[in-house]
Amino acid sequence: MRSELTKNSGFWSRSSSPKALTSYKIQSGLRQSRRLSMDEKSLLKQWNHMRSQIIQSQVAPALVLIGVMVLASLGVYADAADSARYLTLGIAAITGILATISQYAAVREGEALMVDLRRVTNPSALSAKIADSRGLLSLSAIAIVLFDIAMFALVVWAVLGA
C-alpha cells in the first residue's frame, strides 16, 4: 500500500492507515518533532516484542556462562595461561555488558509504553494490568544490573580461582 506525504496546518503527514497517523512539523529546517498515535492492539504487540527482546538478549550470555562453567568444572583454567583466563573474563564481560544494555533499553522503552497504555480509552484488563506494573518493571531493571554484577563476580572466581 502506498502512502502520500501531505502538509496540513504546518504538519507533514504520511498516512497509510487512519489508525496510525504520523505527523511531522518542520521547524526552521533543522528540527522535527514526531507524534505517533497507536491503538491498544499495537501497544500490546510492542509490549510483547520488548518482552521477547529481554528474553532473547539472555541467550548469548547464558551460553557463555555454560561454557565457562563446563571448562571450570573440568579444571581447564587451573593449568591455563593467564592470557587465556583474561580472554575468558573479557568475553564474559563484553557479552554480559551488551546483554545488559539491550535489556535495560527494552525496560526503559517498556516504561514509556506503559505511559501510552495508561492513555488508552476503555483499556482491556490486560492493558490495564500492564500499565499498572511499572514498579515491577523498574524493579526488574535494578535486578538485571545487580544479578549481572553478581554473576560476573562468580565468573571471575571460577576462572581465576580462590
Backbone as ProteinMPNN parsed JSONL, in Angstrom:
{"seq_chain_A": "MRSELTKNSGFWSRSSSPKALTSYKIQSGLRQSRRLSMDEKSLLKQWNHMRSQIIQSQVAPALVLIGVMVLASLGVYADAADSARYLTLGIAAITGILATISQYAAVREGEALMVDLRRVTNPSALSAKIADSRGLLSLSAIAIVLFDIAMFALVVWAVLGA", "coords_chain_A": {"N_chain_A": [[0.844, -1.169, 0.0], [0.62, 2.171, -0.83], [1.601, 5.267, 0.508], [0.936, 8.765, 0.888], [2.618, 11.907, 1.182], [1.54, 14.697, 2.808], [0.834, 18.16, 3.514], [-0.543, 19.733, 6.28], [-1.8, 22.354, 7.986], [0.805, 23.205, 8.794], [1.89, 20.773, 9.487], [3.478, 17.811, 8.445], [2.209, 14.963, 7.019], [2.105, 11.439, 6.816], [0.25, 8.931, 5.853], [-0.86, 5.705, 5.828], [-2.709, 4.299, 6.997], [-5.664, 4.99, 8.731], [-5.663, 4.676, 11.497], [-3.063, 4.78, 12.427], [-1.46, 7.492, 12.504], [1.121, 9.486, 11.503], [2.788, 12.395, 12.168], [4.692, 15.165, 11.154], [6.335, 18.078, 12.065], [8.013, 20.591, 10.646], [10.534, 22.675, 11.661], [12.238, 25.481, 11.022], [13.784, 24.025, 9.292], [15.661, 22.505, 10.636], [14.9, 21.054, 12.931], [12.681, 18.436, 13.851], [9.609, 17.355, 15.07], [7.858, 14.516, 16.302], [4.769, 12.924, 16.269], [3.088, 10.149, 17.262], [0.381, 8.132, 17.013], [-1.004, 5.356, 18.49], [-2.987, 2.425, 18.529], [-4.608, 0.32, 21.023], [-4.131, -2.407, 20.495], [-1.793, -2.331, 18.927], [-0.014, -1.271, 20.788], [0.055, -3.334, 22.696], [1.173, -5.335, 21.127], [3.702, -4.236, 20.705], [4.606, -4.25, 23.361], [4.819, -7.02, 23.848], [6.841, -7.582, 22.029], [9.001, -6.22, 23.185], [9.286, -7.629, 25.579], [10.039, -10.109, 24.547], [12.479, -9.364, 23.452], [14.022, -8.862, 25.738], [14.176, -11.437, 26.796], [15.434, -12.854, 24.677], [17.887, -11.553, 24.624], [19.203, -12.698, 26.686], [20.142, -15.127, 25.934], [22.733, -15.464, 24.617], [24.621, -14.641, 26.688], [23.98, -16.67, 28.529], [24.799, -18.98, 27.198], [27.552, -18.467, 27.052], [28.149, -18.478, 29.785], [27.547, -21.138, 30.392], [29.543, -22.427, 28.93], [31.856, -21.417, 30.277], [31.383, -22.468, 32.828], [31.465, -25.252, 32.348], [34.133, -25.562, 31.458], [35.466, -24.627, 33.743], [34.638, -26.505, 35.656], [35.878, -28.764, 34.683], [38.442, -28.202, 35.27], [40.081, -26.788, 33.569], [40.961, -24.141, 33.645], [42.79, -24.097, 35.696], [45.279, -24.916, 34.813], [45.652, -23.25, 32.717], [47.037, -20.595, 30.695], [47.663, -17.239, 31.828], [46.805, -15.363, 29.974], [44.771, -16.69, 28.59], [42.897, -16.983, 30.599], [42.276, -14.292, 31.163], [41.261, -13.543, 28.694], [38.955, -15.11, 28.634], [37.546, -13.915, 30.761], [37.238, -11.368, 29.648], [35.638, -11.89, 27.398], [33.339, -12.89, 28.668], [32.622, -10.619, 30.141], [32.167, -8.629, 28.15], [30.095, -9.828, 26.663], [28.131, -9.98, 28.655], [27.814, -7.235, 29.318], [26.86, -6.11, 26.898], [24.441, -7.515, 26.667], [23.155, -6.601, 28.976], [22.869, -3.88, 28.405], [21.101, -4.03, 26.235], [18.874, -5.262, 27.467], [18.275, -3.371, 29.456], [17.638, -1.149, 27.894], [15.317, -2.103, 26.639], [13.678, -2.322, 28.878], [13.442, 0.387, 29.679], [12.149, 1.445, 27.417], [9.851, -0.031, 27.628], [8.766, 1.084, 29.951], [8.066, 3.611, 28.986], [6.171, 2.815, 27.147], [4.209, 1.902, 28.859], [3.2, 4.261, 29.875], [1.915, 5.207, 27.6], [0.0, 3.179, 27.357], [-1.591, 3.722, 29.557], [-2.989, 5.877, 28.665], [-4.868, 4.942, 26.937], [-8.208, 4.81, 25.935], [-10.891, 3.169, 27.514], [-9.469, 0.646, 28.278], [-8.473, -2.822, 27.9], [-8.558, -5.565, 30.272], [-6.044, -6.731, 30.345], [-4.379, -4.709, 29.244], [-4.728, -2.724, 31.195], [-3.602, -4.002, 33.419], [-0.937, -4.345, 32.609], [-0.206, -1.655, 32.305], [-0.263, -0.853, 34.946], [1.944, -2.034, 36.072], [4.405, -0.778, 36.362], [6.147, -0.373, 38.522], [7.094, -2.951, 39.05], [8.448, -3.437, 36.686], [10.475, -1.499, 36.849], [11.794, -2.491, 39.077], [12.732, -4.873, 37.992], [14.644, -3.869, 36.231], [16.593, -2.94, 37.977], [17.23, -5.363, 39.206], [18.318, -6.786, 37.035], [20.765, -5.472, 36.584], [22.048, -5.82, 39.113], [22.125, -8.654, 39.35], [23.709, -9.24, 37.145], [26.177, -8.117, 37.877], [26.753, -9.684, 40.148], [26.888, -12.206, 38.915], [29.094, -11.858, 37.223], [31.105, -11.572, 39.121], [31.109, -14.15, 40.178], [31.956, -15.539, 37.907], [34.549, -14.525, 37.62], [35.656, -15.581, 39.948], [35.411, -18.345, 39.371], [37.077, -18.592, 37.14], [39.609, -17.436, 37.795], [40.098, -18.535, 40.245], [40.108, -19.203, 43.812]], "CA_chain_A": [[0.0, 0.0, 0.0], [1.424, 3.364, -0.96], [1.082, 6.403, 1.257], [1.344, 10.048, 0.343], [3.035, 12.916, 2.13], [0.761, 15.92, 2.625], [1.046, 19.171, 4.542], [-1.812, 20.212, 6.807], [-1.604, 23.282, 9.106], [2.188, 23.193, 9.237], [2.3, 19.414, 9.804], [3.621, 16.874, 7.34], [1.563, 13.705, 7.399], [2.204, 10.285, 5.935], [-0.73, 8.024, 6.419], [-1.333, 4.588, 5.03], [-3.775, 3.741, 7.809], [-6.234, 6.065, 9.531], [-5.409, 4.461, 12.923], [-1.679, 5.112, 12.749], [-1.142, 8.742, 11.827], [2.402, 10.035, 11.896], [2.862, 13.778, 11.722], [5.967, 15.824, 11.329], [6.316, 19.524, 11.927], [9.348, 21.042, 10.327], [10.791, 23.988, 12.235], [13.471, 26.071, 10.531], [14.528, 23.056, 8.518], [16.659, 21.813, 11.44], [14.297, 20.162, 13.908], [11.365, 17.905, 13.544], [9.009, 16.626, 16.175], [7.051, 13.427, 15.763], [3.647, 12.48, 17.087], [2.651, 8.855, 16.766], [-0.791, 7.661, 17.72], [-1.135, 3.919, 18.307], [-4.143, 1.862, 19.21], [-4.289, -0.612, 22.101], [-3.577, -3.647, 19.938], [-0.414, -2.051, 18.524], [0.774, -1.11, 22.004], [0.258, -4.663, 23.27], [2.116, -6.033, 20.259], [5.015, -3.665, 21.02], [4.951, -4.741, 24.689], [5.275, -8.398, 23.689], [8.126, -7.533, 21.33], [10.022, -5.812, 24.156], [9.491, -8.767, 26.485], [10.817, -11.095, 23.787], [13.83, -8.832, 23.302], [14.717, -9.093, 27.003], [14.431, -12.868, 26.901], [16.41, -13.245, 23.663], [19.206, -10.998, 24.937], [19.808, -13.516, 27.733], [20.602, -16.403, 25.376], [24.183, -15.474, 24.397], [25.355, -14.733, 27.959], [23.747, -17.98, 29.147], [25.687, -19.938, 26.517], [28.919, -18.173, 27.503], [28.26, -18.952, 31.168], [27.588, -22.603, 30.35], [30.896, -22.782, 28.502], [32.791, -21.116, 31.359], [31.117, -23.406, 33.908], [31.966, -26.571, 31.953], [35.596, -25.516, 31.471], [35.917, -24.5, 35.131], [34.406, -27.779, 36.353], [36.876, -29.715, 34.181], [39.749, -27.777, 35.747], [40.871, -26.267, 32.453], [41.56, -22.849, 33.987], [43.868, -24.282, 36.666], [46.547, -25.046, 34.073], [45.634, -22.342, 31.563], [47.86, -19.39, 30.769], [46.938, -16.055, 32.294], [46.159, -14.694, 28.842], [43.519, -17.409, 28.301], [41.966, -16.643, 31.673], [41.806, -12.905, 30.965], [40.419, -13.547, 27.494], [37.668, -15.652, 29.067], [36.873, -12.861, 31.535], [36.864, -10.296, 28.722], [34.489, -12.341, 26.597], [32.177, -12.937, 29.557], [32.246, -9.247, 30.492], [31.6, -7.949, 26.974], [28.797, -10.442, 26.377], [27.211, -9.552, 29.703], [27.548, -5.793, 29.21], [25.986, -5.879, 25.745], [23.112, -8.026, 27.005], [22.577, -5.699, 29.975], [22.451, -2.661, 27.705], [19.902, -4.366, 25.468], [17.774, -5.492, 28.404], [17.94, -2.116, 30.114], [16.949, -0.318, 26.896], [13.958, -2.64, 26.484], [12.923, -1.962, 30.086], [13.124, 1.828, 29.618], [11.121, 1.616, 26.39], [8.637, -0.601, 28.204], [8.204, 2.079, 30.865], [7.412, 4.625, 28.154], [4.988, 2.194, 26.57], [3.194, 1.853, 29.918], [2.574, 5.587, 29.903], [0.981, 5.227, 26.474], [-1.112, 2.274, 27.659], [-2.481, 4.407, 30.515], [-3.785, 6.878, 27.935], [-5.857, 4.261, 26.1], [-9.567, 4.892, 26.457], [-11.53, 1.862, 27.691], [-8.48, -0.419, 28.077], [-8.819, -4.175, 28.303], [-7.987, -5.923, 31.572], [-4.619, -6.952, 30.124], [-3.723, -3.406, 29.097], [-4.744, -2.056, 32.497], [-2.65, -4.701, 34.287], [0.411, -3.998, 32.143], [0.023, -0.24, 32.6], [-0.076, -0.69, 36.39], [3.089, -2.809, 36.55], [5.647, -0.032, 36.162], [7.042, -0.619, 39.647], [7.713, -4.254, 38.835], [9.392, -3.284, 35.583], [11.627, -0.769, 37.385], [12.497, -3.435, 39.94], [13.453, -5.819, 37.138], [15.823, -3.182, 35.703], [17.595, -2.963, 39.047], [17.642, -6.757, 39.379], [19.17, -7.16, 35.905], [22.108, -4.932, 36.826], [22.63, -6.464, 40.286], [22.424, -10.055, 39.043], [24.836, -9.274, 36.215], [27.397, -7.867, 38.657], [26.995, -10.889, 40.947], [27.286, -13.292, 38.019], [30.457, -11.631, 36.764], [31.979, -11.876, 40.259], [31.223, -15.612, 40.231], [32.764, -15.962, 36.773], [35.938, -14.211, 37.976], [36.054, -16.575, 40.943], [35.554, -19.647, 38.721], [38.183, -18.587, 36.181], [40.891, -17.133, 38.434], [40.24, -19.365, 41.44], [40.028, -18.501, 45.11]], "C_chain_A": [[0.892, 1.235, 0.0], [0.779, 4.502, -0.195], [1.646, 7.684, 0.664], [1.7, 10.993, 1.46], [2.269, 14.196, 1.82], [1.048, 16.873, 3.772], [-0.311, 19.723, 4.951], [-1.526, 21.05, 8.043], [-0.186, 23.233, 9.655], [2.708, 21.819, 9.602], [2.42, 18.602, 8.528], [3.055, 15.554, 7.805], [1.796, 12.641, 6.344], [1.278, 9.248, 6.554], [-1.108, 6.955, 5.42], [-2.483, 3.907, 5.755], [-4.356, 4.866, 8.661], [-5.949, 5.901, 11.019], [-4.002, 4.867, 13.33], [-1.267, 6.33, 11.948], [0.168, 9.269, 12.375], [2.509, 11.434, 11.316], [4.229, 14.356, 12.037], [5.761, 17.329, 11.183], [7.756, 19.978, 11.733], [9.507, 22.467, 10.854], [12.169, 24.448, 11.777], [14.337, 25.096, 9.76], [15.522, 22.238, 9.327], [16.052, 20.775, 12.38], [12.994, 19.605, 13.376], [10.865, 17.164, 14.777], [8.045, 15.616, 15.586], [5.96, 13.059, 16.759], [3.126, 11.198, 16.467], [1.491, 8.39, 17.63], [-0.958, 6.179, 17.422], [-2.371, 3.44, 19.052], [-3.681, 0.82, 20.232], [-3.632, -1.887, 21.585], [-2.113, -3.458, 19.535], [0.498, -1.904, 19.742], [1.05, -2.464, 22.663], [1.239, -5.484, 22.436], [3.54, -5.539, 20.535], [5.501, -4.152, 22.383], [5.499, -6.176, 24.596], [6.621, -8.466, 22.976], [9.247, -7.174, 22.306], [10.315, -6.926, 25.162], [10.327, -9.838, 25.8], [12.265, -10.65, 23.639], [14.64, -9.058, 24.577], [15.09, -10.569, 27.131], [15.515, -13.304, 25.914], [17.813, -12.715, 23.972], [19.897, -11.765, 26.052], [20.406, -14.806, 27.183], [22.121, -16.44, 25.239], [24.96, -15.5, 25.711], [25.165, -16.085, 28.655], [24.653, -19.032, 28.513], [27.145, -19.729, 26.922], [29.123, -18.7, 28.918], [28.307, -20.475, 31.237], [28.988, -23.068, 29.953], [31.927, -22.555, 29.594], [32.629, -22.125, 32.497], [31.681, -24.797, 33.577], [33.49, -26.59, 32.012], [36.146, -25.409, 32.89], [35.754, -25.814, 35.884], [35.375, -28.871, 35.891], [38.293, -29.345, 34.615], [40.649, -27.208, 34.682], [41.596, -24.977, 32.84], [42.717, -22.982, 34.979], [45.231, -24.319, 35.975], [46.645, -24.069, 32.903], [46.555, -21.148, 31.796], [47.009, -18.213, 31.224], [46.199, -15.365, 31.156], [44.829, -15.372, 28.492], [42.468, -17.098, 29.361], [41.383, -15.236, 31.462], [40.941, -12.772, 29.719], [39.024, -14.06, 27.838], [36.877, -14.606, 29.84], [36.412, -11.726, 30.625], [35.65, -10.663, 27.892], [33.224, -12.372, 27.448], [31.694, -11.53, 29.898], [31.571, -8.538, 29.326], [30.224, -8.507, 26.637], [27.754, -9.992, 27.384], [26.839, -8.082, 29.613], [26.605, -5.5, 28.048], [24.565, -6.373, 26.012], [22.416, -7.115, 28.006], [22.085, -4.418, 29.32], [21.157, -2.91, 26.935], [18.693, -4.55, 26.373], [17.327, -4.191, 29.05], [17.208, -1.173, 29.151], [15.509, -0.792, 26.7], [13.085, -2.298, 27.692], [12.519, -0.488, 30.045], [12.061, 2.107, 28.57], [9.785, 1.056, 26.867], [7.969, 0.351, 29.177], [7.485, 3.179, 30.093], [6.13, 4.071, 27.537], [3.854, 2.092, 27.597], [2.469, 3.188, 30.057], [1.543, 5.697, 28.785], [-0.222, 4.322, 26.727], [-2.093, 2.9, 28.653], [-3.408, 5.391, 29.817], [-4.865, 6.259, 27.053], [-7.233, 4.408, 26.74], [-10.202, 3.51, 26.45], [-10.546, 0.711, 27.472], [-9.023, -1.779, 28.503], [-8.178, -4.453, 29.662], [-6.479, -6.139, 31.454], [-3.865, -5.635, 30.019], [-3.655, -2.671, 30.424], [-3.716, -2.684, 33.435], [-1.214, -4.362, 33.902], [0.734, -2.557, 32.504], [0.285, -0.007, 34.082], [1.17, -1.394, 36.917], [4.424, -2.092, 36.369], [6.646, -0.264, 37.29], [7.785, -1.933, 39.501], [8.747, -4.187, 37.711], [10.641, -2.538, 36.035], [12.467, -1.666, 38.288], [13.295, -4.434, 39.107], [14.692, -5.169, 36.517], [16.947, -3.174, 36.73], [18.13, -4.377, 39.23], [18.575, -7.212, 38.259], [20.605, -6.706, 36.165], [22.776, -5.645, 38.007], [22.999, -7.918, 40.023], [23.6, -10.174, 38.075], [26.161, -9.047, 36.933], [27.754, -9.098, 39.484], [27.487, -12.038, 40.073], [28.713, -13.102, 37.534], [31.453, -11.911, 37.891], [32.166, -13.39, 40.381], [32.069, -16.16, 39.077], [34.253, -15.69, 37.056], [36.466, -15.243, 38.973], [36.303, -17.944, 40.297], [36.78, -19.701, 37.813], [39.532, -18.387, 36.862], [41.138, -17.986, 39.671], [40.22, -18.525, 42.694], [41.394, -18.176, 45.646]], "O_chain_A": [[1.838, 1.307, 0.784], [-0.437, 4.684, -0.24], [2.697, 7.681, 0.023], [1.155, 10.901, 2.559], [2.34, 14.718, 0.707], [1.452, 16.457, 4.858], [-1.119, 20.124, 4.113], [-1.057, 20.52, 9.05], [0.001, 23.222, 10.872], [3.868, 21.696, 9.995], [1.573, 18.691, 7.64], [3.397, 15.08, 8.889], [1.699, 12.897, 5.143], [1.52, 8.76, 7.658], [-1.603, 7.237, 4.328], [-3.154, 3.04, 5.194], [-3.596, 5.627, 9.259], [-5.986, 6.889, 11.752], [-3.781, 5.259, 14.476], [-0.775, 6.202, 10.827], [0.305, 9.474, 13.581], [2.339, 11.631, 10.113], [4.829, 14.056, 13.069], [5.078, 17.781, 10.265], [8.606, 19.753, 12.594], [8.714, 23.351, 10.531], [13.17, 23.828, 12.135], [15.533, 25.34, 9.597], [16.174, 21.354, 8.771], [16.647, 19.719, 12.595], [12.309, 20.224, 12.562], [11.614, 16.441, 15.435], [7.484, 15.826, 14.511], [6.22, 12.904, 17.952], [2.765, 11.166, 15.291], [1.624, 8.272, 18.848], [-1.043, 5.778, 16.262], [-2.743, 3.997, 20.084], [-2.498, 0.483, 20.291], [-2.679, -2.384, 22.184], [-1.286, -4.337, 19.779], [1.642, -2.357, 19.727], [2.16, -2.708, 23.136], [2.042, -6.241, 22.982], [4.475, -6.338, 20.592], [6.687, -4.438, 22.546], [6.523, -6.495, 25.201], [7.449, -9.321, 23.292], [10.325, -7.765, 22.255], [11.466, -7.135, 25.546], [11.228, -10.41, 26.413], [13.177, -11.474, 23.695], [15.819, -9.407, 24.505], [16.206, -10.898, 27.532], [16.422, -14.048, 26.287], [18.809, -13.348, 23.624], [21.066, -11.508, 26.339], [21.111, -15.51, 27.906], [22.743, -17.388, 25.719], [25.881, -16.305, 25.849], [26.088, -16.588, 29.297], [25.21, -19.878, 29.213], [27.886, -20.694, 27.111], [30.154, -19.301, 29.216], [29.032, -21.037, 32.057], [29.546, -23.983, 30.559], [32.785, -23.408, 29.819], [33.619, -22.586, 33.065], [32.299, -25.439, 34.427], [34.078, -27.526, 32.554], [37.165, -26.019, 33.212], [36.627, -26.198, 36.662], [35.656, -29.805, 36.642], [39.237, -30.092, 34.358], [41.865, -27.148, 34.867], [42.725, -24.748, 32.407], [43.539, -22.072, 35.091], [46.216, -23.806, 36.506], [47.639, -24.076, 32.177], [46.815, -20.75, 32.932], [45.794, -18.195, 31.031], [45.1, -14.843, 31.347], [43.866, -14.693, 28.135], [41.285, -16.965, 29.048], [40.175, -15.023, 31.568], [39.998, -11.981, 29.692], [38.026, -13.502, 27.382], [35.682, -14.427, 29.607], [35.322, -11.185, 30.808], [34.744, -9.851, 27.703], [32.162, -11.933, 27.006], [30.489, -11.28, 29.938], [30.522, -7.918, 29.496], [29.295, -7.751, 26.357], [26.627, -9.661, 27.015], [25.678, -7.72, 29.807], [25.659, -4.727, 28.195], [23.597, -5.72, 25.626], [21.212, -6.88, 27.896], [21.004, -3.926, 29.646], [20.232, -2.098, 26.979], [17.609, -4.048, 26.076], [16.129, -3.939, 29.176], [16.27, -0.482, 29.548], [14.59, 0.022, 26.607], [11.895, -2.019, 27.546], [11.373, -0.153, 30.345], [11.164, 2.918, 28.8], [8.724, 1.596, 26.553], [6.741, 0.424, 29.23], [6.415, 3.629, 30.502], [5.129, 4.778, 27.423], [2.679, 2.185, 27.241], [1.269, 3.23, 30.326], [0.442, 6.21, 28.988], [-1.343, 4.664, 26.35], [-3.293, 2.632, 28.593], [-4.487, 5.702, 30.322], [-5.687, 6.977, 26.483], [-7.404, 4.163, 27.934], [-10.061, 2.764, 25.481], [-10.754, -0.115, 26.583], [-9.911, -1.874, 29.35], [-7.357, -3.672, 30.141], [-5.724, -5.773, 32.355], [-2.818, -5.469, 30.645], [-2.635, -2.06, 30.745], [-3.031, -1.97, 34.167], [-0.374, -4.121, 34.769], [1.84, -2.268, 32.962], [0.985, 0.941, 34.441], [1.424, -1.349, 38.121], [5.461, -2.741, 36.238], [7.851, -0.343, 37.05], [8.977, -2.014, 39.798], [9.801, -4.817, 37.793], [11.752, -2.903, 35.649], [13.697, -1.609, 38.266], [14.411, -4.8, 39.476], [15.694, -5.851, 36.299], [18.112, -3.378, 36.389], [19.335, -4.575, 39.389], [19.528, -7.95, 38.513], [21.547, -7.478, 35.983], [23.94, -6.034, 37.914], [24.07, -8.368, 40.429], [24.397, -11.107, 38.176], [27.154, -9.708, 36.632], [28.913, -9.511, 39.521], [28.405, -12.762, 40.458], [29.468, -14.07, 37.44], [32.537, -12.435, 37.636], [33.271, -13.856, 40.659], [32.81, -17.128, 39.25], [35.108, -16.527, 36.765], [37.595, -15.716, 38.846], [37.276, -18.622, 40.625], [37.445, -20.733, 37.726], [40.495, -19.085, 36.546], [42.283, -18.137, 40.096], [40.302, -17.298, 42.645], [41.512, -17.59, 46.721]]}, "name": "protein", "num_of_chains": 1, "seq": "MRSELTKNSGFWSRSSSPKALTSYKIQSGLRQSRRLSMDEKSLLKQWNHMRSQIIQSQVAPALVLIGVMVLASLGVYADAADSARYLTLGIAAITGILATISQYAAVREGEALMVDLRRVTNPSALSAKIADSRGLLSLSAIAIVLFDIAMFALVVWAVLGA"}
